[in-house]
Each structure stands twice: as C-alpha cells, then as structure tokens.
Amino acid sequence: MKKRYYKVVSTVTDGARVWDVVIYSHYESIEEAQAGIDRFASHGYNILKTWIE
C-alpha cells in the first residue's frame, strides 16, 4: 500500500514581493504538517496564507 504524504505550502512576503514556498513535502500526518507550519512561522516569516496538500 502506498503511504500518503502531505505537503505544506505558504505564501510569504517581505513587503515588496510575494512568493510561494514549499515548507516541506513529506509529512506523514496532518498533525505533523501543522507542527511544521508552527516551526516555520516561529522564524519570523511574514506569512499571508498556508495550506496543506
């Protein structure tokens, strides 16, 4: 059986530019993906939106 992995993508800005960033693409659970988002945000990135695929 194929294992399901989750990818987290965020749209970030530095005030002048806006771009999408793949935070990580190999999370094994939604909870793990959410923790990854929290870690990414704790580094001070200006996140406009985030989603899990």
MMTF fields as JSON, N, C-alpha, C and O atoms, coordinates in Angstrom:
{
  "mmtfVersion": "1.0.0",
  "mmtfProducer": "UNKNOWN",
  "numBonds": 211,
  "numAtoms": 212,
  "numGroups": 53,
  "numChains": 1,
  "numModels": 1,
  "chainsPerModel": [1],
  "groupsPerChain": [53],
  "chainIdList": ["A"],
  "bondAtomList": [4, 2, 8, 6, 12, 10, 16, 14, 20, 18, 24, 22, 28, 26, 32, 30, 36, 34, 40, 38, 44, 42, 48, 46, 52, 50, 56, 54, 60, 58, 64, 62, 68, 66, 72, 70, 76, 74, 80, 78, 84, 82, 88, 86, 92, 90, 96, 94, 100, 98, 104, 102, 108, 106, 112, 110, 116, 114, 120, 118, 124, 122, 128, 126, 132, 130, 136, 134, 140, 138, 144, 142, 148, 146, 152, 150, 156, 154, 160, 158, 164, 162, 168, 166, 172, 170, 176, 174, 180, 178, 184, 182, 188, 186, 192, 190, 196, 194, 200, 198, 204, 202, 208, 206],
  "bondOrderList": [1, 1, 1, 1, 1, 1, 1, 1, 1, 1, 1, 1, 1, 1, 1, 1, 1, 1, 1, 1, 1, 1, 1, 1, 1, 1, 1, 1, 1, 1, 1, 1, 1, 1, 1, 1, 1, 1, 1, 1, 1, 1, 1, 1, 1, 1, 1, 1, 1, 1, 1, 1],
  "groupList": [{"groupName": "MET", "atomNameList": ["N", "CA", "C", "O"], "elementList": ["N", "C", "C", "O"], "formalChargeList": [0, 0, 0, 0], "bondAtomList": [1, 0, 2, 1, 3, 2], "bondOrderList": [1, 1, 2], "singleLetterCode": "M", "chemCompType": "L-PEPTIDE LINKING"}, {"groupName": "LYS", "atomNameList": ["N", "CA", "C", "O"], "elementList": ["N", "C", "C", "O"], "formalChargeList": [0, 0, 0, 0], "bondAtomList": [1, 0, 2, 1, 3, 2], "bondOrderList": [1, 1, 2], "singleLetterCode": "K", "chemCompType": "L-PEPTIDE LINKING"}, {"groupName": "ARG", "atomNameList": ["N", "CA", "C", "O"], "elementList": ["N", "C", "C", "O"], "formalChargeList": [0, 0, 0, 0], "bondAtomList": [1, 0, 2, 1, 3, 2], "bondOrderList": [1, 1, 2], "singleLetterCode": "R", "chemCompType": "L-PEPTIDE LINKING"}, {"groupName": "TYR", "atomNameList": ["N", "CA", "C", "O"], "elementList": ["N", "C", "C", "O"], "formalChargeList": [0, 0, 0, 0], "bondAtomList": [1, 0, 2, 1, 3, 2], "bondOrderList": [1, 1, 2], "singleLetterCode": "Y", "chemCompType": "L-PEPTIDE LINKING"}, {"groupName": "VAL", "atomNameList": ["N", "CA", "C", "O"], "elementList": ["N", "C", "C", "O"], "formalChargeList": [0, 0, 0, 0], "bondAtomList": [1, 0, 2, 1, 3, 2], "bondOrderList": [1, 1, 2], "singleLetterCode": "V", "chemCompType": "L-PEPTIDE LINKING"}, {"groupName": "SER", "atomNameList": ["N", "CA", "C", "O"], "elementList": ["N", "C", "C", "O"], "formalChargeList": [0, 0, 0, 0], "bondAtomList": [1, 0, 2, 1, 3, 2], "bondOrderList": [1, 1, 2], "singleLetterCode": "S", "chemCompType": "L-PEPTIDE LINKING"}, {"groupName": "THR", "atomNameList": ["N", "CA", "C", "O"], "elementList": ["N", "C", "C", "O"], "formalChargeList": [0, 0, 0, 0], "bondAtomList": [1, 0, 2, 1, 3, 2], "bondOrderList": [1, 1, 2], "singleLetterCode": "T", "chemCompType": "L-PEPTIDE LINKING"}, {"groupName": "ASP", "atomNameList": ["N", "CA", "C", "O"], "elementList": ["N", "C", "C", "O"], "formalChargeList": [0, 0, 0, 0], "bondAtomList": [1, 0, 2, 1, 3, 2], "bondOrderList": [1, 1, 2], "singleLetterCode": "D", "chemCompType": "L-PEPTIDE LINKING"}, {"groupName": "GLY", "atomNameList": ["N", "CA", "C", "O"], "elementList": ["N", "C", "C", "O"], "formalChargeList": [0, 0, 0, 0], "bondAtomList": [1, 0, 2, 1, 3, 2], "bondOrderList": [1, 1, 2], "singleLetterCode": "G", "chemCompType": "PEPTIDE LINKING"}, {"groupName": "ALA", "atomNameList": ["N", "CA", "C", "O"], "elementList": ["N", "C", "C", "O"], "formalChargeList": [0, 0, 0, 0], "bondAtomList": [1, 0, 2, 1, 3, 2], "bondOrderList": [1, 1, 2], "singleLetterCode": "A", "chemCompType": "L-PEPTIDE LINKING"}, {"groupName": "TRP", "atomNameList": ["N", "CA", "C", "O"], "elementList": ["N", "C", "C", "O"], "formalChargeList": [0, 0, 0, 0], "bondAtomList": [1, 0, 2, 1, 3, 2], "bondOrderList": [1, 1, 2], "singleLetterCode": "W", "chemCompType": "L-PEPTIDE LINKING"}, {"groupName": "ILE", "atomNameList": ["N", "CA", "C", "O"], "elementList": ["N", "C", "C", "O"], "formalChargeList": [0, 0, 0, 0], "bondAtomList": [1, 0, 2, 1, 3, 2], "bondOrderList": [1, 1, 2], "singleLetterCode": "I", "chemCompType": "L-PEPTIDE LINKING"}, {"groupName": "HIS", "atomNameList": ["N", "CA", "C", "O"], "elementList": ["N", "C", "C", "O"], "formalChargeList": [0, 0, 0, 0], "bondAtomList": [1, 0, 2, 1, 3, 2], "bondOrderList": [1, 1, 2], "singleLetterCode": "H", "chemCompType": "L-PEPTIDE LINKING"}, {"groupName": "GLU", "atomNameList": ["N", "CA", "C", "O"], "elementList": ["N", "C", "C", "O"], "formalChargeList": [0, 0, 0, 0], "bondAtomList": [1, 0, 2, 1, 3, 2], "bondOrderList": [1, 1, 2], "singleLetterCode": "E", "chemCompType": "L-PEPTIDE LINKING"}, {"groupName": "GLN", "atomNameList": ["N", "CA", "C", "O"], "elementList": ["N", "C", "C", "O"], "formalChargeList": [0, 0, 0, 0], "bondAtomList": [1, 0, 2, 1, 3, 2], "bondOrderList": [1, 1, 2], "singleLetterCode": "Q", "chemCompType": "L-PEPTIDE LINKING"}, {"groupName": "PHE", "atomNameList": ["N", "CA", "C", "O"], "elementList": ["N", "C", "C", "O"], "formalChargeList": [0, 0, 0, 0], "bondAtomList": [1, 0, 2, 1, 3, 2], "bondOrderList": [1, 1, 2], "singleLetterCode": "F", "chemCompType": "L-PEPTIDE LINKING"}, {"groupName": "ASN", "atomNameList": ["N", "CA", "C", "O"], "elementList": ["N", "C", "C", "O"], "formalChargeList": [0, 0, 0, 0], "bondAtomList": [1, 0, 2, 1, 3, 2], "bondOrderList": [1, 1, 2], "singleLetterCode": "N", "chemCompType": "L-PEPTIDE LINKING"}, {"groupName": "LEU", "atomNameList": ["N", "CA", "C", "O"], "elementList": ["N", "C", "C", "O"], "formalChargeList": [0, 0, 0, 0], "bondAtomList": [1, 0, 2, 1, 3, 2], "bondOrderList": [1, 1, 2], "singleLetterCode": "L", "chemCompType": "L-PEPTIDE LINKING"}],
  "groupTypeList": [0, 1, 1, 2, 3, 3, 1, 4, 4, 5, 6, 4, 6, 7, 8, 9, 2, 4, 10, 7, 4, 4, 11, 3, 5, 12, 3, 13, 5, 11, 13, 13, 9, 14, 9, 8, 11, 7, 2, 15, 9, 5, 12, 8, 3, 16, 11, 17, 1, 6, 10, 11, 13],
  "groupIdList": [1, 2, 3, 4, 5, 6, 7, 8, 9, 10, 11, 12, 13, 14, 15, 16, 17, 18, 19, 20, 21, 22, 23, 24, 25, 26, 27, 28, 29, 30, 31, 32, 33, 34, 35, 36, 37, 38, 39, 40, 41, 42, 43, 44, 45, 46, 47, 48, 49, 50, 51, 52, 53],
  "secStructList": [7, 7, 7, 7, 7, 3, 3, 3, 3, 3, 3, 3, 3, 7, 1, 1, 7, 3, 3, 3, 3, 3, 3, 3, 3, 3, 3, 1, 1, 2, 2, 2, 2, 2, 2, 2, 2, 2, 2, 2, 2, 6, 6, 6, 7, 3, 3, 3, 3, 3, 3, 3, 7],
  "xCoordList": [0.832, 0.0, 0.88, 1.857, 0.516, 1.269, 0.971, -0.186, 2.019, 1.867, 1.519, 2.054, 0.637, 0.213, 1.119, 1.357, 1.616, 2.418, 1.732, 1.024, 1.945, 1.342, 2.423, 3.533, 2.069, 2.969, 2.366, 1.16, 3.218, 2.777, 3.361, 4.566, 2.48, 2.879, 2.416, 1.311, 3.278, 2.929, 3.173, 4.097, 2.338, 2.581, 3.17, 2.549, 4.37, 5.068, 5.376, 5.327, 5.695, 6.043, 7.149, 7.295, 7.913, 8.902, 8.48, 9.268, 7.227, 6.701, 6.693, 5.804, 7.679, 7.755, 7.389, 6.81, 7.733, 7.485, 6.608, 6.549, 5.93, 5.101, 5.477, 5.567, 5.699, 6.029, 5.549, 5.313, 5.408, 5.013, 6.25, 7.209, 6.218, 7.323, 6.78, 5.791, 7.422, 7.093, 7.903, 9.133, 7.205, 7.888, 8.518, 9.69, 7.737, 8.22, 7.166, 5.975, 7.595, 6.641, 6.541, 6.068, 6.977, 6.997, 6.433, 6.857, 5.487, 4.862, 3.97, 3.29, 3.973, 3.197, 1.81, 0.985, 1.535, 0.211, -0.115, 0.767, -1.4, -1.844, -1.262, -0.87, -1.204, -0.663, 0.805, 1.237, 1.565, 2.974, 3.121, 4.011, 2.248, 2.272, 1.967, 2.614, 0.99, 0.648, 1.812, 2.082, 2.498, 3.671, 4.763, 5.467, 4.907, 5.882, 5.547, 6.437, 4.274, 3.827, 4.179, 4.681, 3.921, 4.224, 5.724, 6.121, 6.556, 8.014, 8.45, 9.269, 7.905, 8.232, 7.849, 8.63, 6.657, 6.174, 7.012, 7.159, 7.555, 8.333, 9.65, 10.294, 10.054, 11.295, 11.088, 12.027, 9.878, 9.627, 9.206, 9.193, 8.863, 8.387, 7.032, 6.2, 6.815, 5.535, 4.653, 4.701, 3.856, 3.043, 1.671, 0.974, 1.297, -0.009, -1.055, -2.178, -0.687, -1.591, -0.763, 0.364, -1.348, -0.688, -1.744, -2.879, -1.363, -2.278, -1.523, -0.316, -2.267, -1.733, -2.325, -3.542, -1.467, -1.925, -1.701, -2.016],
  "yCoordList": [-1.182, 0.0, 1.249, 1.338, 2.201, 3.444, 4.332, 4.514, 4.881, 5.753, 7.17, 7.65, 7.821, 9.187, 10.179, 10.066, 11.142, 12.217, 13.547, 13.705, 14.5, 15.82, 16.855, 16.783, 17.818, 18.914, 20.196, 20.418, 21.046, 22.338, 23.442, 23.49, 24.323, 25.453, 26.736, 26.801, 27.751, 29.046, 30.148, 30.077, 31.158, 32.388, 33.378, 33.691, 33.867, 34.774, 36.079, 36.152, 37.107, 38.403, 39.057, 38.806, 39.892, 40.72, 42.187, 43.076, 42.436, 43.789, 44.3, 45.06, 43.89, 44.321, 43.193, 43.425, 41.97, 40.813, 39.8, 39.77, 38.971, 37.887, 36.629, 36.651, 35.527, 34.28, 33.087, 33.187, 31.948, 30.692, 29.886, 29.835, 29.258, 28.452, 27.095, 27.019, 26.019, 24.692, 24.529, 24.488, 24.436, 24.292, 22.904, 22.766, 21.888, 20.51, 19.663, 19.968, 18.604, 17.846, 16.375, 15.553, 16.042, 14.624, 14.376, 13.439, 15.202, 14.975, 13.738, 13.521, 12.94, 11.706, 11.868, 10.961, 13.016, 13.249, 14.738, 15.585, 15.03, 16.424, 17.115, 18.28, 16.409, 16.99, 17.37, 18.431, 16.498, 16.77, 17.983, 18.811, 18.08, 19.216, 20.515, 21.533, 20.49, 21.687, 22.112, 23.305, 21.157, 21.471, 22.104, 23.005, 21.64, 22.225, 23.665, 24.509, 23.946, 25.323, 26.201, 27.312, 25.713, 26.471, 26.757, 27.867, 25.753, 25.957, 26.992, 27.86, 26.907, 27.861, 29.277, 30.212, 29.432, 30.751, 31.323, 32.54, 30.468, 30.947, 31.602, 32.261, 31.432, 32.039, 33.47, 34.094, 34.0, 35.398, 35.696, 36.857, 34.675, 34.924, 35.61, 35.316, 36.52, 37.215, 36.361, 36.494, 35.491, 34.521, 35.115, 35.58, 35.093, 35.588, 34.474, 34.698, 33.284, 32.136, 30.848, 30.841, 29.773, 28.469, 27.408, 27.514, 26.392, 25.295, 23.975, 23.932, 22.905, 21.55, 20.81, 20.776, 20.224, 19.446, 17.972, 17.14],
  "zCoordList": [0.0, 0.0, 0.0, 0.743, -0.84, -0.935, 0.261, 0.641, 0.849, 2.002, 1.537, 0.538, 2.253, 1.924, 2.638, 3.84, 1.892, 2.465, 2.202, 1.208, 3.099, 2.983, 2.706, 3.233, 1.864, 1.534, 2.086, 1.985, 2.675, 3.206, 2.327, 2.078, 1.866, 1.029, 1.72, 2.259, 1.697, 2.28, 1.269, 0.459, 1.33, 0.587, 1.585, 2.601, 1.289, 2.2, 1.475, 0.247, 2.26, 1.683, 2.505, 3.701, 1.836, 2.533, 2.483, 2.804, 2.077, 1.978, 0.55, 0.164, -0.238, -1.637, -2.591, -3.652, -2.204, -3.071, -2.348, -1.119, -3.136, -2.599, -3.362, -4.589, -2.644, -3.317, -2.508, -1.304, -3.197, -2.551, -2.208, -2.979, -1.047, -0.554, -0.133, 0.597, -0.589, -0.071, 1.217, 1.181, 2.354, 3.634, 3.727, 4.08, 3.411, 3.443, 2.746, 2.818, 2.072, 1.271, 1.668, 0.883, 2.862, 3.228, 4.63, 5.308, 5.067, 6.376, 6.3, 5.297, 7.343, 7.358, 7.962, 7.856, 8.598, 9.179, 9.125, 8.983, 9.241, 9.289, 10.519, 10.45, 11.63, 12.866, 12.698, 13.149, 12.048, 11.789, 10.865, 11.056, 9.868, 8.949, 9.691, 9.445, 10.591, 11.368, 12.253, 12.389, 12.849, 13.675, 12.812, 13.267, 11.574, 10.654, 10.314, 10.213, 10.14, 9.891, 11.089, 10.918, 12.288, 13.506, 13.614, 13.969, 13.307, 13.356, 12.325, 12.627, 11.106, 10.044, 10.461, 10.285, 11.009, 11.433, 12.572, 12.68, 13.412, 14.568, 14.152, 14.969, 12.904, 12.42, 11.942, 11.447, 12.081, 11.776, 10.351, 9.944, 9.588, 8.22, 8.251, 9.109, 7.318, 7.188, 6.277, 5.054, 6.875, 6.144, 5.845, 6.746, 4.577, 4.174, 4.238, 4.691, 3.789, 3.878, 3.802, 3.307, 4.299, 4.311, 4.038, 4.502, 3.285, 3.027, 2.975, 2.737, 3.205, 3.203, 2.02, 1.841, 1.223, 0.059, 0.32, -0.531]
}
